């Protein structure tokens, strides 16, 4: 099996490549934009202002499933992020 992981999925891909499991026979993998020090990422995300959190939510929402591209996606993601907060 070959894996491709983006962002946190890239971190998991690297973990499986470095610490293989018998149940998951990974022979190759590619990690793209993987956070290598998760504690730094957690600290950063924990210290976001409300505006920064909404901006991040808008970007993530636009990327992962709203199906809306461009500025509309950012606005829709920001709205969803604001409602969740």
C-alpha atoms as one frame of an Amber mdcrd trajectory, in Angstrom:
protein
   0.000   0.000   0.000   1.188   3.539  -0.766  -0.117   6.530   1.184  -0.425
  10.223   0.419  -1.186  12.491   3.343  -1.863  16.223   3.459  -1.458  18.331
   6.602  -2.261  16.193   9.664  -2.742  13.213   7.315   0.865  13.777   6.255
   1.914  13.513   9.873   0.090  10.181  10.176   1.685   9.007   6.919   5.163
   9.766   8.264   4.338   8.001  11.533   3.246   4.857   9.661   6.375   4.960
   7.515   8.612   5.349  10.575   6.733   2.994  12.874   5.094   0.364  10.653
   2.165  -1.713  11.849   1.705  -5.333  10.798  -1.976  -4.644  10.007  -1.110
  -1.709   7.700   1.494  -2.848   5.155   2.726   0.550   3.909   5.480   0.282
   1.295   5.699   3.940   0.235   4.300   7.299   1.200   4.291  11.018   0.477
   3.597  13.692   3.102   2.612  17.185   1.960   2.707  20.144   4.350   2.822
  17.903   7.412   3.142  19.473  10.877   6.173  17.819  12.428   5.876  19.327
  15.908   2.235  18.947  16.898   2.684  20.633  20.280   3.722  23.878  18.565
   0.626  23.690  16.352  -1.652  23.079  19.329  -0.116  26.021  21.195  -0.569
  28.290  18.180  -4.190  27.265  17.623  -4.954  27.673  21.333  -3.829  31.305
  21.228  -5.810  32.500  18.198  -7.970  35.572  18.582 -11.635  35.223  17.641
 -11.008  37.015  14.326  -8.057  34.736  13.537 -10.155  31.657  14.358 -12.952
  32.824  12.062 -10.457  33.515   9.259  -8.907  30.058   9.702 -12.382  28.483
   9.767 -13.242  30.218   6.523 -10.154  28.868   4.801 -10.682  25.335   6.082
 -14.385  25.432   5.191 -13.562  26.577   1.685 -11.064  23.761   1.295 -12.912
  20.777   2.679 -16.407  20.362   1.715 -18.500  23.372   1.135 -18.023  22.828
  -2.569 -17.820  26.577  -3.017 -14.701  28.036  -4.563 -13.068  31.409  -4.186
 -14.371  34.328  -2.151 -17.841  32.787  -1.797 -16.273  29.736  -0.165 -14.293
  31.877   2.251 -17.412  33.842   3.205 -19.511  30.714   3.634 -16.764  29.098
   5.715 -16.474  32.208   7.883 -20.218  32.226   8.454 -20.179  28.571   9.497
 -17.169  29.221  11.733 -18.928  32.162  13.381 -22.059  30.070  13.995 -19.987
  27.292  15.544 -18.263  29.745  17.918
